[in-house]
Each structure stands twice: as C-alpha cells, then as structure tokens.
Amino acid sequence: MSDILEELFAVIEERKETLPESSYTASLFDHEKGQNAVLEKLGEETTEVVLAAKDGERDELAHESADLVYHLLVLLSMHDMSLEDLLAELETRR
C-alpha cells in the first residue's frame, strides 16, 4: 500500500516543482490561492467522507476517502513535509 502512496506523493512533488499548466495538482500550489484552497478542499472532502459513511455508500466512501488522502498529501508537500514524516507519526500509533 505504501508503494501507491509513495508514487502519488512523488507525482505531487514533481508537479509542485514543474507546475505544468494543465495540472490540477500544480494549480493547488498557485501562490495566489495558496494554502487556503487546499484547506477548503480538505474540509469539503472530509464532509463528503462523513456523508458517504452515514449513507453506507461503500464505493462513494472509498472515492471520497481517496480525495481526502490526496489533498492531505498536497498539504504535507506544501509544508515541505515528506510521506516518511506521516508514516513515522503513524508508526508511533501502533
């Protein structure tokens, strides 16, 4: 599972550096929008996860959870954190 997260985080980091115009990920690093855009997306996705869980919509819950994790990884990248930082913290919670 961490392979998927590592690959996704690598793409996020690459888009952060190269900022391709057609990339949604790169648009999240836009200095005019800044961190607020990602924070708003995290709030939105969190609400959608809660609603999907309440409705018992398994496929929707998986979809919205993936969106939430993706935006969380973008936020970590914005703060120059690594996936290893997150995984190390999770390790302490075993």
N, CA, C and O atoms as a GROMACS GRO file, in nm:
protein
  376
    1MET      N    1   0.081  -0.119   0.000
    1MET     CA    2   0.000   0.000   0.000
    1MET      C    3   0.086   0.127   0.000
    1MET      O    4   0.053   0.224  -0.068
    2SER      N    5   0.195   0.126   0.075
    2SER     CA    6   0.276   0.247   0.079
    2SER      C    7   0.339   0.277  -0.056
    2SER      O    8   0.375   0.392  -0.083
    3ASP      N    9   0.352   0.175  -0.144
    3ASP     CA   10   0.403   0.200  -0.279
    3ASP      C   11   0.311   0.297  -0.354
    3ASP      O   12   0.358   0.388  -0.422
    4ILE      N   13   0.182   0.276  -0.341
    4ILE     CA   14   0.085   0.364  -0.407
    4ILE      C   15   0.098   0.505  -0.351
    4ILE      O   16   0.100   0.603  -0.426
    5LEU      N   17   0.106   0.517  -0.219
    5LEU     CA   18   0.120   0.648  -0.158
    5LEU      C   19   0.252   0.714  -0.198
    5LEU      O   20   0.256   0.834  -0.222
    6GLU      N   21   0.358   0.635  -0.204
    6GLU     CA   22   0.488   0.688  -0.244
    6GLU      C   23   0.484   0.740  -0.387
    6GLU      O   24   0.537   0.847  -0.417
    7GLU      N   25   0.422   0.664  -0.476
    7GLU     CA   26   0.412   0.706  -0.615
    7GLU      C   27   0.327   0.832  -0.628
    7GLU      O   28   0.364   0.925  -0.701
    8LEU      N   29   0.216   0.837  -0.557
    8LEU     CA   30   0.130   0.954  -0.561
    8LEU      C   31   0.202   1.076  -0.505
    8LEU      O   32   0.195   1.184  -0.563
    9PHE      N   33   0.271   1.059  -0.394
    9PHE     CA   34   0.343   1.171  -0.335
    9PHE      C   35   0.454   1.219  -0.427
    9PHE      O   36   0.480   1.339  -0.435
   10ALA      N   37   0.519   1.127  -0.497
   10ALA     CA   38   0.624   1.166  -0.593
   10ALA      C   39   0.566   1.250  -0.706
   10ALA      O   40   0.628   1.346  -0.750
   11VAL      N   41   0.448   1.214  -0.753
   11VAL     CA   42   0.382   1.293  -0.857
   11VAL      C   43   0.348   1.432  -0.804
   11VAL      O   44   0.370   1.532  -0.873
   12ILE      N   45   0.296   1.438  -0.683
   12ILE     CA   46   0.263   1.567  -0.621
   12ILE      C   47   0.389   1.654  -0.612
   12ILE      O   48   0.386   1.772  -0.645
   13GLU      N   49   0.498   1.597  -0.566
   13GLU     CA   50   0.623   1.671  -0.553
   13GLU      C   51   0.674   1.719  -0.690
   13GLU      O   52   0.722   1.831  -0.704
   14GLU      N   53   0.662   1.633  -0.790
   14GLU     CA   54   0.706   1.669  -0.925
   14GLU      C   55   0.623   1.784  -0.980
   14GLU      O   56   0.677   1.877  -1.040
   15ARG      N   57   0.492   1.778  -0.960
   15ARG     CA   58   0.402   1.884  -1.008
   15ARG      C   59   0.428   2.015  -0.932
   15ARG      O   60   0.415   2.123  -0.988
   16LYS      N   61   0.465   2.004  -0.807
   16LYS     CA   62   0.499   2.121  -0.726
   16LYS      C   63   0.621   2.193  -0.785
   16LYS      O   64   0.628   2.316  -0.787
   17GLU      N   65   0.716   2.114  -0.833
   17GLU     CA   66   0.839   2.170  -0.889
   17GLU      C   67   0.820   2.224  -1.030
   17GLU      O   68   0.871   2.332  -1.062
   18THR      N   69   0.748   2.150  -1.115
   18THR     CA   70   0.739   2.187  -1.257
   18THR      C   71   0.618   2.273  -1.290
   18THR      O   72   0.619   2.343  -1.391
   19LEU      N   73   0.514   2.269  -1.207
   19LEU     CA   74   0.392   2.348  -1.224
   19LEU      C   75   0.337   2.347  -1.367
   19LEU      O   76   0.318   2.453  -1.427
   20PRO      N   77   0.310   2.227  -1.422
   20PRO     CA   78   0.252   2.224  -1.557
   20PRO      C   79   0.114   2.291  -1.557
   20PRO      O   80   0.035   2.272  -1.465
   21GLU      N   81   0.087   2.369  -1.660
   21GLU     CA   82  -0.037   2.447  -1.666
   21GLU      C   83  -0.163   2.363  -1.662
   21GLU      O   84  -0.264   2.406  -1.606
   22SER      N   85  -0.159   2.246  -1.720
   22SER     CA   86  -0.280   2.164  -1.730
   22SER      C   87  -0.303   2.074  -1.608
   22SER      O   88  -0.395   1.993  -1.607
   23SER      N   89  -0.221   2.089  -1.507
   23SER     CA   90  -0.226   2.000  -1.390
   23SER      C   91  -0.310   2.059  -1.277
   23SER      O   92  -0.285   2.171  -1.231
   24TYR      N   93  -0.410   1.982  -1.233
   24TYR     CA   94  -0.489   2.023  -1.117
   24TYR      C   95  -0.399   2.034  -0.994
   24TYR      O   96  -0.410   2.128  -0.916
   25THR      N   97  -0.311   1.937  -0.978
   25THR     CA   98  -0.220   1.937  -0.863
   25THR      C   99  -0.137   2.065  -0.862
   25THR      O  100  -0.125   2.131  -0.759
   26ALA      N  101  -0.080   2.100  -0.977
   26ALA     CA  102   0.001   2.222  -0.985
   26ALA      C  103  -0.082   2.345  -0.950
   26ALA      O  104  -0.031   2.438  -0.888
   27SER      N  105  -0.208   2.346  -0.989
   27SER     CA  106  -0.293   2.462  -0.960
   27SER      C  107  -0.311   2.481  -0.810
   27SER      O  108  -0.334   2.593  -0.765
   28LEU      N  109  -0.302   2.374  -0.734
   28LEU     CA  110  -0.315   2.385  -0.589
   28LEU      C  111  -0.194   2.454  -0.525
   28LEU      O  112  -0.202   2.502  -0.412
   29PHE      N  113  -0.084   2.457  -0.597
   29PHE     CA  114   0.036   2.524  -0.547
   29PHE      C  115   0.043   2.670  -0.594
   29PHE      O  116   0.144   2.737  -0.572
   30ASP      N  117  -0.062   2.718  -0.660
   30ASP     CA  118  -0.068   2.856  -0.707
   30ASP      C  119  -0.055   2.950  -0.588
   30ASP      O  120  -0.129   2.939  -0.491
   31HIS      N  121   0.039   3.040  -0.596
   31HIS     CA  122   0.067   3.129  -0.482
   31HIS      C  123  -0.048   3.224  -0.452
   31HIS      O  124  -0.063   3.269  -0.338
   32GLU      N  125  -0.130   3.256  -0.553
   32GLU     CA  126  -0.244   3.344  -0.528
   32GLU      C  127  -0.351   3.273  -0.444
   32GLU      O  128  -0.408   3.333  -0.353
   33LYS      N  129  -0.376   3.147  -0.476
   33LYS     CA  130  -0.474   3.069  -0.399
   33LYS      C  131  -0.414   3.026  -0.267
   33LYS      O  132  -0.478   3.030  -0.162
   34GLY      N  133  -0.288   2.984  -0.276
   34GLY     CA  134  -0.215   2.943  -0.157
   34GLY      C  135  -0.277   2.824  -0.085
   34GLY      O  136  -0.353   2.746  -0.142
   35GLN      N  137  -0.242   2.815   0.037
   35GLN     CA  138  -0.284   2.705   0.123
   35GLN      C  139  -0.435   2.701   0.143
   35GLN      O  140  -0.492   2.593   0.163
   36ASN      N  141  -0.501   2.816   0.137
   36ASN     CA  142  -0.645   2.820   0.164
   36ASN      C  143  -0.725   2.730   0.070
   36ASN      O  144  -0.823   2.668   0.114
   37ALA      N  145  -0.686   2.721  -0.055
   37ALA     CA  146  -0.758   2.636  -0.150
   37ALA      C  147  -0.751   2.490  -0.106
   37ALA      O  148  -0.851   2.417  -0.113
   38VAL      N  149  -0.635   2.448  -0.061
   38VAL     CA  150  -0.620   2.309  -0.017
   38VAL      C  151  -0.696   2.286   0.114
   38VAL      O  152  -0.759   2.182   0.132
   39LEU      N  153  -0.690   2.381   0.203
   39LEU     CA  154  -0.764   2.368   0.329
   39LEU      C  155  -0.914   2.359   0.303
   39LEU      O  156  -0.984   2.281   0.368
   40GLU      N  157  -0.964   2.438   0.210
   40GLU     CA  158  -1.106   2.432   0.174
   40GLU      C  159  -1.140   2.294   0.116
   40GLU      O  160  -1.244   2.237   0.149
   41LYS      N  161  -1.052   2.242   0.029
   41LYS     CA  162  -1.076   2.109  -0.029
   41LYS      C  163  -1.074   2.002   0.079
   41LYS      O  164  -1.154   1.909   0.074
   42LEU      N  165  -0.985   2.014   0.176
   42LEU     CA  166  -0.981   1.917   0.285
   42LEU      C  167  -1.112   1.919   0.364
   42LEU      O  168  -1.166   1.814   0.398
   43GLY      N  169  -1.162   2.038   0.391
   43GLY     CA  170  -1.290   2.049   0.461
   43GLY      C  171  -1.404   1.989   0.380
   43GLY      O  172  -1.488   1.916   0.434
   44GLU      N  173  -1.406   2.020   0.252
   44GLU     CA  174  -1.510   1.966   0.163
   44GLU      C  175  -1.503   1.814   0.156
   44GLU      O  176  -1.605   1.746   0.170
   45GLU      N  177  -1.385   1.762   0.136
   45GLU     CA  178  -1.369   1.616   0.124
   45GLU      C  179  -1.401   1.546   0.256
   45GLU      O  180  -1.457   1.437   0.256
   46THR      N  181  -1.365   1.608   0.367
   46THR     CA  182  -1.398   1.550   0.497
   46THR      C  183  -1.548   1.537   0.514
   46THR      O  184  -1.598   1.434   0.559
   47THR      N  185  -1.620   1.642   0.478
   47THR     CA  186  -1.767   1.639   0.485
   47THR      C  187  -1.822   1.530   0.395
   47THR      O  188  -1.914   1.458   0.434
   48GLU      N  189  -1.767   1.516   0.275
   48GLU     CA  190  -1.815   1.415   0.181
   48GLU      C  191  -1.786   1.273   0.233
   48GLU      O  192  -1.866   1.182   0.210
   49VAL      N  193  -1.674   1.255   0.301
   49VAL     CA  194  -1.644   1.125   0.362
   49VAL      C  195  -1.747   1.092   0.470
   49VAL      O  196  -1.799   0.981   0.476
   50VAL      N  197  -1.776   1.189   0.553
   50VAL     CA  198  -1.874   1.169   0.661
   50VAL      C  199  -2.010   1.133   0.602
   50VAL      O  200  -2.076   1.040   0.649
   51LEU      N  201  -2.054   1.207   0.501
   51LEU     CA  202  -2.185   1.181   0.440
   51LEU      C  203  -2.190   1.043   0.373
   51LEU      O  204  -2.290   0.973   0.384
   52ALA      N  205  -2.084   1.006   0.305
   52ALA     CA  206  -2.079   0.875   0.240
   52ALA      C  207  -2.084   0.764   0.344
   52ALA      O  208  -2.150   0.662   0.324
   53ALA      N  209  -2.014   0.783   0.455
   53ALA     CA  210  -2.015   0.682   0.562
   53ALA      C  211  -2.154   0.672   0.624
   53ALA      O  212  -2.202   0.562   0.650
   54LYS      N  213  -2.217   0.786   0.648
   54LYS     CA  214  -2.351   0.786   0.706
   54LYS      C  215  -2.452   0.716   0.616
   54LYS      O  216  -2.542   0.646   0.664
   55ASP      N  217  -2.436   0.736   0.485
   55ASP     CA  218  -2.530   0.678   0.388
   55ASP      C  219  -2.498   0.532   0.358
   55ASP      O  220  -2.575   0.464   0.289
   56GLY      N  221  -2.386   0.484   0.409
   56GLY     CA  222  -2.348   0.345   0.384
   56GLY      C  223  -2.308   0.320   0.239
   56GLY      O  224  -2.316   0.207   0.190
   57GLU      N  225  -2.264   0.426   0.171
   57GLU     CA  226  -2.223   0.415   0.032
   57GLU      C  227  -2.075   0.374   0.024
   57GLU      O  228  -1.987   0.460   0.024
   58ARG      N  229  -2.051   0.245   0.016
   58ARG     CA  230  -1.914   0.191   0.020
   58ARG      C  231  -1.826   0.246  -0.092
   58ARG      O  232  -1.714   0.290  -0.066
   59ASP      N  233  -1.874   0.244  -0.216
   59ASP     CA  234  -1.794   0.294  -0.328
   59ASP      C  235  -1.769   0.444  -0.316
   59ASP      O  236  -1.658   0.491  -0.343
   60GLU      N  237  -1.870   0.517  -0.274
   60GLU     CA  238  -1.856   0.661  -0.257
   60GLU      C  239  -1.761   0.692  -0.141
   60GLU      O  240  -1.683   0.787  -0.148
   61LEU      N  241  -1.768   0.612  -0.037
   61LEU     CA  242  -1.677   0.630   0.077
   61LEU      C  243  -1.532   0.610   0.034
   61LEU      O  244  -1.444   0.687   0.074
   62ALA      N  245  -1.506   0.508  -0.047
   62ALA     CA  246  -1.370   0.484  -0.097
   62ALA      C  247  -1.324   0.601  -0.184
   62ALA      O  248  -1.211   0.648  -0.170
   63HIS      N  249  -1.412   0.648  -0.272
   63HIS     CA  250  -1.379   0.759  -0.362
   63HIS      C  251  -1.348   0.886  -0.283
   63HIS      O  252  -1.245   0.949  -0.306
   64GLU      N  253  -1.434   0.922  -0.192
   64GLU     CA  254  -1.415   1.045  -0.115
   64GLU      C  255  -1.295   1.034  -0.020
   64GLU      O  256  -1.226   1.133   0.004
   65SER      N  257  -1.271   0.916   0.032
   65SER     CA  258  -1.154   0.895   0.119
   65SER      C  259  -1.026   0.914   0.040
   65SER      O  260  -0.930   0.972   0.090
   66ALA      N  261  -1.023   0.866  -0.084
   66ALA     CA  262  -0.906   0.885  -0.169
   66ALA      C  263  -0.884   1.034  -0.196
   66ALA      O  264  -0.771   1.082  -0.194
   67ASP      N  265  -0.992   1.107  -0.221
   67ASP     CA  266  -0.980   1.252  -0.242
   67ASP      C  267  -0.923   1.320  -0.117
   67ASP      O  268  -0.839   1.409  -0.127
   68LEU      N  269  -0.969   1.277  -0.002
   68LEU     CA  270  -0.922   1.334   0.125
   68LEU      C  271  -0.772   1.307   0.144
   68LEU      O  272  -0.697   1.398   0.180
   69VAL      N  273  -0.730   1.185   0.121
   69VAL     CA  274  -0.588   1.149   0.136
   69VAL      C  275  -0.503   1.227   0.037
   69VAL      O  276  -0.397   1.278   0.072
   70TYR      N  277  -0.550   1.237  -0.086
   70TYR     CA  278  -0.477   1.312  -0.189
   70TYR      C  279  -0.454   1.457  -0.144
   70TYR      O  280  -0.341   1.507  -0.148
   71HIS      N  281  -0.559   1.523  -0.102
   71HIS     CA  282  -0.546   1.663  -0.062
   71HIS      C  283  -0.461   1.678   0.064
   71HIS      O  284  -0.392   1.778   0.081
   72LEU      N  285  -0.465   1.580   0.153
   72LEU     CA  286  -0.378   1.580   0.270
   72LEU      C  287  -0.231   1.571   0.227
   72LEU      O  288  -0.146   1.640   0.283
   73LEU      N  289  -0.202   1.486   0.130
   73LEU     CA  290  -0.065   1.475   0.080
   73LEU      C  291  -0.019   1.605   0.016
   73LEU      O  292   0.097   1.644   0.031
   74VAL      N  293  -0.107   1.672  -0.054
   74VAL     CA  294  -0.073   1.803  -0.112
   74VAL      C  295  -0.038   1.902   0.000
   74VAL      O  296   0.060   1.975  -0.010
   75LEU      N  297  -0.118   1.903   0.105
   75LEU     CA  298  -0.092   1.993   0.217
   75LEU      C  299   0.043   1.962   0.281
   75LEU      O  300   0.118   2.054   0.314
   76LEU      N  301   0.074   1.835   0.299
   76LEU     CA  302   0.205   1.798   0.356
   76LEU      C  303   0.318   1.850   0.267
   76LEU      O  304   0.417   1.903   0.316
   77SER      N  305   0.302   1.834   0.136
   77SER     CA  306   0.402   1.882   0.042
   77SER      C  307   0.418   2.033   0.051
   77SER      O  308   0.529   2.085   0.045
   78MET      N  309   0.307   2.103   0.065
   78MET     CA  310   0.312   2.250   0.079
   78MET      C  311   0.396   2.292   0.198
   78MET      O  312   0.458   2.398   0.197
   79HIS      N  313   0.395   2.209   0.301
   79HIS     CA  314   0.470   2.241   0.423
   79HIS      C  315   0.606   2.173   0.426
   79HIS      O  316   0.668   2.159   0.532
   80ASP      N  317   0.651   2.130   0.307
   80ASP     CA  318   0.782   2.066   0.292
   80ASP      C  319   0.799   1.946   0.384
   80ASP      O  320   0.908   1.918   0.434
   81MET      N  321   0.689   1.876   0.405
   81MET     CA  322   0.695   1.750   0.479
   81MET      C  323   0.702   1.637   0.378
   81MET      O  324   0.672   1.656   0.260
   82SER      N  325   0.741   1.522   0.422
   82SER     CA  326   0.752   1.406   0.334
   82SER      C  327   0.650   1.301   0.376
   82SER      O  328   0.590   1.307   0.483
   83LEU      N  329   0.631   1.206   0.289
   83LEU     CA  330   0.546   1.093   0.322
   83LEU      C  331   0.604   1.017   0.441
   83LEU      O  332   0.530   0.964   0.524
   84GLU      N  333   0.736   1.014   0.450
   84GLU     CA  334   0.802   0.948   0.562
   84GLU      C  335   0.768   1.014   0.694
   84GLU      O  336   0.756   0.947   0.797
   85ASP      N  337   0.751   1.146   0.693
   85ASP     CA  338   0.710   1.216   0.815
   85ASP      C  339   0.574   1.164   0.863
   85ASP      O  340   0.555   1.138   0.982
   86LEU      N  341   0.482   1.150   0.770
   86LEU     CA  342   0.348   1.100   0.803
   86LEU      C  343   0.355   0.955   0.850
   86LEU      O  344   0.295   0.919   0.951
   87LEU      N  345   0.428   0.873   0.776
   87LEU     CA  346   0.437   0.731   0.812
   87LEU      C  347   0.507   0.712   0.946
   87LEU      O  348   0.469   0.622   1.022
   88ALA      N  349   0.606   0.794   0.977
   88ALA     CA  350   0.673   0.785   1.106
   88ALA      C  351   0.576   0.817   1.220
   88ALA      O  352   0.577   0.752   1.325
   89GLU      N  353   0.493   0.917   1.198
   89GLU     CA  354   0.393   0.951   1.301
   89GLU      C  355   0.292   0.839   1.318
   89GLU      O  356   0.253   0.806   1.430
   90LEU      N  357   0.249   0.781   1.206
   90LEU     CA  358   0.154   0.668   1.214
   90LEU      C  359   0.218   0.549   1.285
   90LEU      O  360   0.150   0.476   1.359
   91GLU      N  361   0.346   0.529   1.263
   91GLU     CA  362   0.418   0.419   1.328
   91GLU      C  363   0.412   0.431   1.479
   91GLU      O  364   0.404   0.330   1.549
   92THR      N  365   0.414   0.553   1.531
   92THR     CA  366   0.409   0.572   1.676
   92THR      C  367   0.272   0.536   1.733
   92THR      O  368   0.257   0.526   1.855
   93ARG      N  369   0.175   0.516   1.648
   93ARG     CA  370   0.038   0.489   1.694
   93ARG      C  371   0.000   0.342   1.688
   93ARG      O  372  -0.116   0.307   1.709
   94ARG      N  373   0.097   0.258   1.660
   94ARG     CA  374   0.071   0.113   1.657
   94ARG      C  375   0.036   0.061   1.792
   94ARG      O  376   0.011  -0.058   1.809
   0.00000   0.00000   0.00000
